[in-house]
Amino acid sequence: MRKLLQTFLVLLALSAISGCVYQPPMSQGNVLEQTDIDQVEVGMTQSQVRFLLGTPMIDDPFHKNRWDYVYFLKIGRQAAGFKRWVSIDFVDGRVSEIIENQELSPKL
């Protein structure tokens, strides 16, 4: 009986400890400042955009003429506190449209 009680207490302690695992802050994507995004203008070349914003986060083979810059910051187990998604469309290698403030999944 005593051995069974000890086993139960060990299992109870292990289950309690397993819920206390530290999760560090997680930052994913391109950190974009609004001042950098504001400098992108219609008519700029792809190399100019890459110089300002860096390499795009998503390289979508189905949308070769669109670059997506996605960023989110998640601290611990909380939902992402800061999210940003900017898409830039190109026609003939030049910016044709800049789409800001797109919604990311609320599950992030």
Order of alpha helices (4+ residues) and beta strands (2+ residues): alpha-beta-alpha-alpha-beta-beta-beta
